[in-house]
Amino acid sequence: MKLAVFFLLLLPLCLAKPFHQRGLFDFMLEDEAGSGTPEPTVPPGYPGMAVCPFRCQCHLRVVQCSDLGLTQVPKDLPPDTTLLDLQNNKITEIKDGDFKNLKELHALILVNNKISKISPRAFAPLKKLERLYLSKNNLKELPENMPKSLQELRAHENDINKLRKAVFSGLNNMIVVELGTNPIKSSGIENGAFQGMKRLSYIRISDTNITNIPKGLPSSLTELHLDGNKINKVDADSLNGLDNLAKLGLSFNDIASVDNGTLTNVPHLRELHLDNNDLSKVPPGLGEHKYIQVVYLHNNKIAAVGPNDFCPPGYNTKKASYSGVSLFSNPVQYWEIQPSSFRCIYERSVIQLGNYK
């Protein structure tokens, strides 16, 4: 009986075919074909599966086509793309239809190309675009008709010399604008160019040719960076209405004076960067300001520090104590400064005086 059972178990092994080594993808093909399951067919008129553009890499709705020497935007991009990376190529023009069907695109990276022209309707299909990076190109002007969904625009290191109100009109979701290292002059910034962007929080227009702070900045701003320009004076009304401004960068300009009442217009300012300018005295109103915590005044021409320059009169404390004050590389002699001048600063390490060279 046991012998009969043994032969019955052995019979299937004898009937089995010899083993043959198969490739890895043979198993995938077998799974797709299934055992008797009909292969799915594409209905007539239904678009086939999107193919990744030649030499690009596609993964999880990210299409990366950077560093390929491309001279134009690849054709037939997958319609479900959410991030398209085209940086470090040789694209010279963005044309109508380059981004057709990309209704799901959230980020477009065009950094470090040779783009000098963008067609008026090139970005029209991009209804969900939030981040547009155009830095390091040859643009002389920002394109109009940018998507209303845009939140972040970076276009530094171009040849932009004009900022028109029509370009930013309707961009109510914009939060960040980066326009540094462009040949922009104050005369090239239209009055109120940024006014329509009600949510704008951050602007950087550094290393340009502007000679004064742009007029009509939105009250929503929390950071304004104007370093490395040719500003020679800060007028009292230049910061008017910026009630939410927390950080102001004016380093590496030619500023020789700050008007009385200027700091009153920015009541919630926390950081003030005025280093590497031509100031001969501490900006007025600094002592009465309640919230400033960081003040950079090094590399100026400040020759004296008064008893109320940094702190309110008497021994009234500030609502926010200083965490950083720099005065080094100024002609002021630190031993001539009265100790009470820093009575509202509770740690010596906060103050950097150094020696004037």
Secondary structure, 3 states (H helix, E strand, C coil): CHHHHHHHHHHHHHHCCCCCCCCHHHHHHHHHHCCCCCCCCCCCCCCCCCCCCCCCEEECCEEECCCCCCCCCCCCCCCCCCEEECCCCCCCEECCCCCCCCCCCCEEECCCCCCCEECCCCCCCCCCCCEEECCCCCCCECCCCCCCCCCEEECCCCCCCEECHHHHCCCCCCCEEECCCCCCEHHHECCCCCCCCCCCCEEECCCCECCCCCCCCCCCCCEEECCCCCCCEECHHHHCCCCCCCEEECCCCCCCEECCCCHHHCCCCCEEECCCCCCCCCCCCCCCCCCCCEEECCCCCCCCCCCCCCCCCCCCCCCCCCCEEECCCCCCCHHHCCHHHHCCCCCHHHEECCCCC
